[in-house]
Amino acid sequence: MNYNDKIFRLVSNTKNGETCSETTFHYKQIENILTSEYSGEKIKYGHLIGLVDEDGNIEMRYHQINNKNELMTGICKSKPEILENGKIRLYENWEWTSGNKSKGQSIIEEI
């Protein structure tokens, strides 16, 4: 699976997350290396880097500056689902490595 030039938007997130429906992720992929810049409402700027396996699963690390000017970091594992319309939905399990170090789940979909 190749995520290059795909744009994703949040569908759902647990309360301890900072992404929201305004957050947009623009994925770039070269071979199995994935990167993205993102922003929206609670996030001034964010960046992620990850590895994509042969099934399209992503293991990533992210860092972002939120609207409180805090630097936040975390880890995430994403599992893809191909929707009937051919778009990709990603089911994400993430964990803050800064702040309160809590865990959460989110879903993002290709737009």
C-alpha positions in Angstrom: 0.0 0.0 0.0 1.3 3.5 -0.8 0.1 6.5 1.1 2.0 9.1 -1.1 0.0 12.3 -1.6 -3.0 11.1 0.2 -4.8 13.5 2.6 -6.6 12.3 5.7 -9.0 13.9 8.2 -10.0 12.8 11.6 -13.2 10.9 12.1 -13.0 10.2 15.8 -10.6 10.5 18.7 -10.5 9.8 22.4 -10.9 12.9 24.7 -7.2 13.0 25.6 -6.1 13.6 22.0 -5.4 16.9 20.4 -6.5 16.2 16.8 -10.0 17.1 15.8 -12.2 17.2 12.6 -10.2 20.3 11.5 -6.9 18.4 11.6 -5.6 17.6 8.1 -2.7 15.1 7.5 -0.9 15.2 4.1 1.0 12.0 3.7 4.2 11.5 1.7 5.8 8.1 1.1 9.1 7.1 -0.4 9.6 3.3 -0.4 8.4 2.3 3.1 9.2 5.6 4.8 6.1 7.7 5.6 6.0 11.4 6.6 3.3 13.9 7.2 2.8 17.5 8.2 -0.4 18.4 9.9 -2.3 21.2 11.7 -5.8 22.2 12.7 -7.6 23.9 15.6 -5.7 22.6 18.7 -2.5 22.0 16.7 -0.4 24.8 15.3 2.0 22.4 13.6 2.8 18.7 13.7 5.0 16.3 11.9 5.2 12.5 11.9 7.6 9.9 10.5 6.9 6.2 10.2 7.5 2.9 8.5 4.9 1.1 6.4 4.9 -2.7 6.3 3.8 -5.0 3.5 0.2 -5.0 4.7 0.0 -1.2 4.9 0.3 -1.0 8.7 2.1 2.1 9.9 4.4 2.4 13.0 5.1 6.1 13.6 6.4 8.7 15.9 4.9 12.2 16.0 5.7 15.6 17.5 3.6 18.8 17.5 3.2 22.3 18.9 -0.3 22.7 20.3 -2.3 26.0 20.7 -0.9 26.3 24.3 2.7 26.4 22.8 3.5 23.0 24.3 5.7 20.6 22.5 3.9 17.2 22.6 5.3 13.8 21.4 4.0 10.4 20.9 3.9 7.0 19.2 1.2 5.5 17.1 0.4 2.2 15.2 -2.2 2.4 12.4 -4.0 -0.4 10.6 -5.7 0.3 7.2 -9.1 -0.6 5.9 -10.1 -0.1 2.3 -13.6 1.3 2.2 -16.2 0.5 -0.5 -15.4 3.8 -2.3 -11.7 2.8 -2.5 -10.6 5.3 0.1 -8.4 4.3 3.1 -9.6 4.4 6.7 -6.8 4.1 9.4 -7.5 2.7 12.9 -4.9 4.2 15.2 -3.7 3.3 18.7 -1.5 6.0 20.1 0.3 7.0 23.2 1.7 10.3 24.4 5.4 10.1 25.3 5.2 13.6 26.9 2.6 15.2 29.1 0.5 12.7 31.0 1.7 9.7 28.9 -1.9 8.5 28.4 -3.1 6.3 25.5 -6.0 6.7 23.1 -7.5 5.6 19.8 -8.5 7.5 16.7 -9.8 6.9 13.2 -8.8 9.0 10.2 -10.1 8.7 6.6 -8.7 9.7 3.3 -10.6 12.7 1.8 
